[in-house]
Amino acid sequence: MESLLLTFGSFFNLLSGLLPLGHGGFGINTNILETNIINLAAVVGIVVSFVGNNLTSLLEDRKKTILSNLEEANQRAIEAQQKLANAKAQLELAKKKAQEIRQEGLARATSEMNTVVSQHDIRLAKLNEFQNETVQFYQQKAFKEAYLYVVSRIMTRVRERLNSGLKGDSTYHVVVNNFYVSRFTEYSPKSRI
């Protein structure tokens, strides 16, 4: 801007040196409208000739900068869209993976639950079987003890009766009684024990 003012000042000095001001000479009359228009046209011409190239180069530089910025912004927008598309794809992949993991977890949990239930049923069945065997064992033991008690009581009473009834002919009756007693004691109902 300073160079423009210096150029304009130099031009005005040159013009005033050529056209001396004074009586009877030539000079610039600033009171007339046409003179003002001529002066304004000269100033605009000078400004355009000197500033025009600088302004044109400034505008060209600004245009290049703006175009470069637009291209860079366009490139960034394209990169951002690509990153967004990649992020969306990764999100969808992560959602699918999460769904697979969830389904796999549910399947494993169901499988584990079924396994635990079946193992519990097997243990419960074994426990019931053991309980039945234990009850049966104690029933058989109680039956055998009752059987032995009854047999021993019967044997005791038979001996007492035989001994009381054989007071007269003791030899014959003792032999017969001993035979029957031995046979009775050898008797064991194997199907019930």
C-alpha positions in Angstrom: 0.0 0.0 0.0 2.9 2.3 0.8 4.4 1.7 -2.6 1.1 2.7 -4.1 1.1 6.0 -2.2 4.7 6.7 -3.1 4.0 5.9 -6.8 0.9 8.2 -6.7 2.8 11.0 -5.0 5.7 10.7 -7.5 3.2 10.9 -10.4 1.5 13.9 -8.9 4.8 15.7 -8.4 5.8 14.9 -12.0 2.5 16.2 -13.3 2.7 19.4 -11.2 6.2 20.0 -12.4 5.1 19.8 -16.0 2.1 22.0 -15.4 3.2 24.9 -13.4 0.7 26.6 -11.2 0.6 30.4 -11.5 -0.8 33.3 -13.4 -0.9 32.8 -17.1 0.3 29.3 -17.0 -1.2 25.9 -17.1 -2.5 24.3 -13.9 -4.9 21.8 -12.5 -8.2 23.4 -11.8 -9.9 21.3 -9.1 -13.1 23.2 -9.1 -14.6 21.9 -12.2 -16.6 18.7 -12.3 -14.9 17.4 -15.5 -11.5 18.0 -14.0 -12.5 15.9 -11.0 -13.7 13.1 -13.3 -10.5 13.3 -15.3 -8.5 13.3 -12.1 -10.5 10.4 -10.7 -10.0 8.4 -13.9 -6.3 9.1 -13.8 -6.1 7.9 -10.2 -8.2 4.8 -10.9 -6.0 4.1 -14.0 -2.8 4.5 -12.0 -4.2 2.4 -9.2 -5.4 -0.3 -11.6 -2.1 -0.3 -13.4 0.0 -0.5 -10.3 -2.2 -2.4 -7.9 -4.0 -4.5 -10.5 -1.0 -6.9 -11.0 -0.5 -7.2 -7.3 -4.2 -7.7 -6.6 -4.4 -10.2 -9.4 -1.5 -12.2 -8.1 -3.0 -11.9 -4.5 -6.3 -13.2 -5.8 -4.6 -16.0 -7.8 -2.7 -17.0 -4.6 -5.9 -16.8 -2.6 -7.7 -18.9 -5.2 -4.9 -21.5 -5.2 -5.0 -21.6 -1.4 -8.8 -22.0 -1.3 -8.7 -24.7 -4.0 -5.9 -26.5 -2.1 -7.9 -26.2 1.1 -11.0 -27.5 -0.6 -9.1 -30.5 -2.1 -7.5 -31.2 1.3 -11.0 -31.0 3.0 -12.4 -33.2 0.3 -9.6 -35.7 0.8 -10.2 -35.6 4.6 -13.9 -36.1 4.1 -13.2 -39.1 1.9 -10.8 -40.5 4.5 -13.4 -39.8 7.3 -16.1 -41.6 5.3 -13.7 -44.6 4.8 -12.9 -44.6 8.5 -16.6 -44.4 9.3 -17.4 -47.3 6.9 -14.5 -49.3 8.5 -15.8 -48.5 12.0 -19.3 -49.5 11.0 -18.0 -52.8 9.6 -16.0 -53.4 12.7 -19.1 -52.6 14.8 -21.2 -55.1 12.9 -18.5 -57.7 13.2 -18.3 -57.1 16.9 -22.1 -57.3 17.2 -22.0 -60.6 15.3 -19.2 -61.9 17.5 -21.0 -60.8 20.6 -24.2 -62.6 19.4 -22.1 -65.8 18.7 -20.5 -65.6 22.1 -23.9 -65.1 23.8 -25.4 -68.0 21.9 -22.4 -70.2 22.7 -22.6 -69.2 26.3 -26.3 -70.1 26.4 -25.7 -73.4 24.7 -22.9 -74.2 27.2 -25.0 -73.2 30.1 -27.9 -75.3 28.9 -25.5 -78.2 28.3 -23.9 -77.9 31.7 -27.4 -77.6 33.3 -28.5 -80.8 31.5 -25.3 -82.6 32.5 -25.7 -81.6 36.1 -29.4 -82.6 36.1 -28.6 -86.0 34.5 -25.8 -86.5 37.0 -28.1 -85.6 39.8 -30.7 -88.1 38.5 -28.1 -90.8 38.3 -26.9 -90.1 41.8 -30.5 -90.0 43.1 -31.2 -93.3 41.4 -28.1 -94.9 42.9 -29.1 -93.5 46.3 -32.6 -94.9 46.0 -31.1 -98.3 44.9 -28.7 -98.2 47.9 -31.6 -97.3 50.2 -33.7 -100.2 48.8 -30.8 -102.6 49.2 -30.2 -101.4 52.8 -33.8 -101.7 53.7 -33.9 -105.2 52.1 -30.7 -106.2 53.9 -32.0 -105.1 57.3 -35.4 -106.8 56.6 -33.6 -110.0 55.8 -31.4 -109.7 58.8 -34.4 -109.0 61.0 -36.3 -112.0 59.5 -33.2 -114.3 60.0 -32.9 -113.2 63.6 -36.6 -113.7 64.2 -36.4 -117.1 62.4 -33.4 -118.2 64.5 -35.1 -117.0 67.7 -38.3 -118.8 66.9 -36.4 -122.0 65.9 -34.3 -121.9 69.1 -37.4 -121.3 71.2 -39.2 -124.2 69.5 -36.1 -126.4 70.0 -36.0 -125.5 73.6 -39.6 -126.3 74.1 -39.4 -129.5 72.2 -36.5 -130.7 74.3 -38.3 -129.7 77.5 -41.4 -131.7 76.4 -39.4 -134.6 75.2 -37.4 -134.7 78.4 -40.5 -134.4 80.5 -42.4 -137.0 78.6 -39.6 -139.6 78.5 -39.1 -140.1 82.1 -40.2 -143.8 81.9 -38.4 -145.2 78.8 -35.7 -142.7 78.4 -33.3 -144.5 76.1 -35.7 -145.0 73.2 -37.3 -141.7 73.4 -33.9 -139.8 73.7 -32.6 -141.4 70.6 -35.7 -140.7 68.6 -35.9 -137.2 69.9 -32.3 -136.5 69.2 -32.8 -137.7 65.7 -35.7 -135.4 65.1 -34.0 -132.5 66.9 -30.9 -132.9 64.7 -33.0 -133.1 61.6 -34.9 -130.0 62.7 -31.8 -128.0 63.5 -30.3 -128.9 60.1 -33.4 -127.6 58.4 -32.7 -124.2 56.9 -35.2 -122.5 54.6 -32.8 -121.2 52.0 -35.3 -119.6 49.8 -36.3 -117.1 52.6 -32.8 -116.2 53.9 
